[in-house]
Amino acid sequence: NVKQDFTPIALVGISPCVLVCREDTKIKTFDNVVKLCKSQPGNISFGSVGVGSIQHLTLEMFNLRAKVETLHIPYKGSGPLMADLVGGQIAYSWENMASVAPYVKQGKLIALAQASDKRYKQFIDVPTTIELGHPGFEAATWYGLMGPPKMSPLLVQKINDDVNKVMALPEVLTMLDGLSAAGGGGSPKKFADFIDDELVRWEKVVREAKITV
């Protein structure tokens, strides 16, 4: 149990999932992807890095919110997934922004939507799922510093203060930008509340989509 086994110290950054496809794909707007999936239920392929991964969970959230059925293709890692997506063996993926950014920059993939409540500056021209009419559709890989259970609150606050100072350094901000990670920093309570929200969000998706490992 993450709440019993760890002590939240600091949220470092959040990198949202992005709906991506090959540049030469004919259907390349979010709404048209939804229409395509509705017209061919269970046939449009979406890759992930495995059952229960953030890509898979985001796909299941997409299925629930858009009321569609898709074909989930799990891979063993982001490398094989990206190779097959670029190669045209699968149609789409809800992949992590940091993973897809180089491919989008090279023109090998295009981004159709970012599962976030705000546009990240690296993908400033890509609409969010909230803008596209799906409030609460947020999905991301996130980075944080955790400690062992029952840490001293004074020690937690001391480390949190140090992390916030380091994260304010220009070179660290540049590094986080390179990871397409934003929204970090703040108090231990902010991080704990964020984890609580994540647990509620994904427990609901797992239950409604009937996901099993």
Secondary structure, DSSP 8 states (H G I E B T S, - for coil): -HHHH-EEEEEEEEEEEEEEEETT-S--SHHHHHHHHHHSTTTSEEEESSTTSHHHHHHHHHHHHHT---EEEE-SSHHHHHHHHHHTSS-EEEEEHHHHHHHHHTTSEEEEEESSSS--GGGTTS-BTTTTT-TT---EEEEEEEE-TT--HHHHHHHHHHHHHHHTSHHHHHHHHHTT-BS--S-HHHHHHHHHHHHHHHHHHHHHHT---
